[in-house]
Amino acid sequence: MHKLNKIRRFLAVLAVLTSLLVIATIAIRLRQGKAPDLGVAKLPVQVDVSLQKIHYTETKEGAKRWDLSAERADYNKETDTTSLSKVKLVVDGGDHVGELQVTADRAQYHNNTRDVLLEGNVRGVGSKGVEFTAPRITYLAARSLLQSADRVHFVDGGLELEGVGMEFQTKTRRLKLLKDVTAVYRPQVAR
């Protein structure tokens, strides 16, 4: 029993000395201006969570409505938005109109409304031949609507349209260009 008490005292003294040594080392490094390297990069002040390579799928009544993926996502709890970079939004339009894939350099995802503001080299390509480009487009999830106030270039088969302001229904593929519209039709030759 006496031997067991000596071992306990020895271990307690060893633990105290080790703790003092660690504290002394940290204090010396802090005085020298060398804080210990934690190995984790600090997030910007407005970012609460940062993720790499995210993929989010929105479903309704068991059917996929759209997929959103990005190389990086930074979530801001205060504004309830997620900043995305290298973004791909794939909207399902059903069998008769097909999928529509929209890519952009960056986007803002509004978590409460599920709306997505896509910016920088926005390009949409549909599985049935529709294509468009714009500097900025907003996807309004509740209405399945792509909307832009900027100049949009739109191509569908032999029809090429350009105008300022766009409303594009992703379920029906109905397009409305709002002003300064030009249209060119080039009949496609059967091969």
RAWOQUI-V881980 format. One record per residue. N is the residue number from 1. PHI is phi in radians with two decimals (* if undefined). NEAR is the number of other C-alpha atoms within 8 Angstrom. D_CENTER is the distance of its C-alpha to the mean C-alpha in Angstrom with 1 decimal. Layout:
# RAWOQUI-V881980
[[N | PHI | NEAR | D_CENTER] [N | PHI | NEAR | D_CENTER]]
This chain:
# RAWOQUI-V881980
[[1 | * | 4 | 64.3] [2 | -1.10 | 5 | 65.2] [3 | -1.17 | 6 | 63.4] [4 | -1.13 | 7 | 60.2] [5 | -1.15 | 8 | 60.3] [6 | -1.11 | 8 | 60.6] [7 | -1.15 | 8 | 57.6] [8 | -1.09 | 8 | 55.5] [9 | -1.07 | 8 | 56.7] [10 | -1.05 | 8 | 55.9] [11 | -1.14 | 8 | 52.3] [12 | -1.13 | 8 | 51.9] [13 | -1.11 | 8 | 53.2] [14 | -1.09 | 8 | 51.0] [15 | -1.12 | 8 | 47.9] [16 | -1.13 | 8 | 48.8] [17 | -1.11 | 8 | 49.6] [18 | -1.12 | 8 | 46.3] [19 | -1.08 | 8 | 44.4] [20 | -1.10 | 8 | 46.5] [21 | -1.12 | 8 | 45.8] [22 | -1.13 | 8 | 42.0] [23 | -1.11 | 8 | 42.2] [24 | -1.12 | 8 | 44.6] [25 | -1.12 | 8 | 42.3] [26 | -1.13 | 10 | 39.3] [27 | -1.09 | 8 | 41.5] [28 | -1.12 | 8 | 42.9] [29 | -1.15 | 11 | 39.5] [30 | -1.15 | 9 | 38.3] [31 | -1.13 | 7 | 41.6] [32 | -1.42 | 6 | 41.0] [33 | 1.44 | 6 | 37.5] [34 | -1.88 | 7 | 36.0] [35 | -1.26 | 7 | 33.6] [36 | -1.06 | 6 | 32.7] [37 | -1.34 | 4 | 29.6] [38 | -1.50 | 4 | 27.2] [39 | 1.37 | 4 | 24.9] [40 | -2.09 | 4 | 21.6] [41 | -1.21 | 4 | 19.8] [42 | -1.32 | 4 | 19.6] [43 | -1.47 | 8 | 16.4] [44 | -1.01 | 5 | 16.6] [45 | -0.97 | 5 | 18.5] [46 | -1.46 | 5 | 15.9] [47 | -1.83 | 11 | 13.4] [48 | -1.68 | 10 | 14.6] [49 | -2.46 | 8 | 12.4] [50 | -2.26 | 10 | 10.5] [51 | -2.25 | 8 | 9.4] [52 | -1.86 | 8 | 9.5] [53 | 0.84 | 9 | 8.7] [54 | -1.76 | 10 | 7.1] [55 | -2.56 | 8 | 8.4] [56 | -2.23 | 7 | 9.0] [57 | -2.07 | 9 | 12.1] [58 | -1.76 | 8 | 13.8] [59 | -2.14 | 9 | 17.6] [60 | -2.48 | 7 | 20.6] [61 | 0.93 | 4 | 24.1] [62 | 1.41 | 5 | 23.2] [63 | -1.88 | 6 | 21.8] [64 | -1.23 | 10 | 18.2] [65 | -1.69 | 11 | 16.9] [66 | -2.84 | 11 | 13.4] [67 | -2.07 | 13 | 10.9] [68 | -2.23 | 11 | 7.1] [69 | -2.32 | 11 | 6.2] [70 | -2.70 | 14 | 4.6] [71 | -1.23 | 11 | 7.2] [72 | -2.55 | 12 | 6.2] [73 | -2.40 | 14 | 4.9] [74 | -2.09 | 12 | 7.8] [75 | -1.65 | 12 | 9.3] [76 | -1.98 | 12 | 12.2] [77 | -1.16 | 8 | 14.8] [78 | -1.08 | 4 | 17.1] [79 | -1.68 | 5 | 15.1] [80 | 0.96 | 10 | 13.1] [81 | -2.17 | 11 | 9.8] [82 | -2.15 | 12 | 6.5] [83 | -1.53 | 11 | 5.7] [84 | -2.05 | 14 | 2.9] [85 | -2.28 | 12 | 5.6] [86 | 0.89 | 11 | 7.4] [87 | -1.77 | 15 | 5.7] [88 | -2.36 | 12 | 8.2] [89 | -2.01 | 11 | 9.2] [90 | -1.98 | 11 | 12.6] [91 | -1.82 | 11 | 14.9] [92 | -1.50 | 12 | 18.2] [93 | -1.91 | 13 | 21.2] [94 | 1.56 | 8 | 24.0] [95 | -1.14 | 5 | 26.7] [96 | -1.36 | 5 | 28.3] [97 | -2.03 | 11 | 25.3] [98 | 1.34 | 11 | 23.0] [99 | -1.45 | 12 | 19.3] [100 | -2.23 | 13 | 17.3] [101 | -1.85 | 11 | 14.5] [102 | -2.04 | 11 | 12.5] [103 | -2.01 | 13 | 10.8] [104 | -2.74 | 15 | 9.8] [105 | -1.18 | 12 | 9.7] [106 | -2.67 | 12 | 7.1] [107 | -2.76 | 13 | 5.9] [108 | -2.04 | 11 | 6.8] [109 | -1.81 | 12 | 6.6] [110 | -1.62 | 11 | 10.2] [111 | -1.10 | 9 | 11.0] [112 | -1.32 | 5 | 14.7] [113 | -1.71 | 7 | 14.7] [114 | 1.19 | 10 | 11.6] [115 | -1.39 | 12 | 11.5] [116 | -2.24 | 12 | 8.8] [117 | -1.73 | 11 | 10.0] [118 | -1.69 | 16 | 9.3] [119 | -2.42 | 12 | 11.3] [120 | 1.44 | 9 | 13.2] [121 | 0.92 | 11 | 14.9] [122 | -1.28 | 15 | 13.7] [123 | -2.44 | 11 | 15.6] [124 | -2.00 | 12 | 16.4] [125 | -2.35 | 11 | 18.7] [126 | -1.69 | 11 | 20.5] [127 | -1.22 | 9 | 22.5] [128 | -1.86 | 7 | 25.6] [129 | 1.84 | 8 | 25.6] [130 | -1.29 | 12 | 23.7] [131 | -2.48 | 11 | 21.8] [132 | -2.67 | 11 | 20.5] [133 | -2.39 | 11 | 19.1] [134 | -2.88 | 13 | 18.3] [135 | -1.29 | 11 | 16.9] [136 | -2.72 | 12 | 14.8] [137 | -2.50 | 13 | 14.3] [138 | -1.93 | 11 | 13.4] [139 | -1.73 | 12 | 13.1] [140 | -1.63 | 12 | 15.3] [141 | -1.09 | 10 | 14.9] [142 | -1.09 | 8 | 18.4] [143 | -1.84 | 5 | 20.1] [144 | 0.88 | 10 | 18.2] [145 | -2.21 | 12 | 18.5] [146 | -1.70 | 13 | 16.8] [147 | -2.37 | 12 | 18.3] [148 | -2.58 | 13 | 18.8] [149 | -1.77 | 8 | 21.5] [150 | -1.60 | 10 | 21.4] [151 | -1.23 | 11 | 23.5] [152 | -2.17 | 14 | 22.4] [153 | -1.93 | 11 | 24.0] [154 | -2.28 | 11 | 24.4] [155 | -2.30 | 11 | 26.4] [156 | -2.51 | 9 | 27.7] [157 | 1.12 | 8 | 30.6] [158 | -1.55 | 9 | 33.2] [159 | -1.69 | 10 | 31.9] [160 | -2.14 | 12 | 30.1] [161 | -2.13 | 11 | 29.0] [162 | -2.52 | 13 | 27.8] [163 | -2.96 | 14 | 27.5] [164 | -1.83 | 13 | 26.0] [165 | 1.51 | 13 | 23.9] [166 | -2.53 | 15 | 22.7] [167 | -2.28 | 12 | 22.3] [168 | -2.30 | 11 | 21.5] [169 | -1.34 | 11 | 21.9] [170 | -1.30 | 13 | 19.9] [171 | -1.41 | 9 | 22.5] [172 | -1.88 | 7 | 25.5] [173 | 1.13 | 8 | 24.3] [174 | -1.33 | 7 | 26.3] [175 | -2.05 | 8 | 25.7] [176 | -2.33 | 7 | 26.9] [177 | -1.70 | 11 | 27.1] [178 | -1.54 | 10 | 28.3] [179 | -2.76 | 7 | 30.5] [180 | 0.86 | 7 | 31.8] [181 | -1.56 | 10 | 31.5] [182 | -2.16 | 7 | 33.0] [183 | -2.38 | 8 | 33.5] [184 | -2.32 | 7 | 34.9] [185 | -2.00 | 7 | 36.0] [186 | -2.11 | 6 | 36.9] [187 | -1.02 | 5 | 38.5] [188 | -1.49 | 6 | 37.4] [189 | -1.50 | 4 | 40.3] [190 | -1.21 | 3 | 40.6] [191 | -1.82 | 2 | 40.9]]
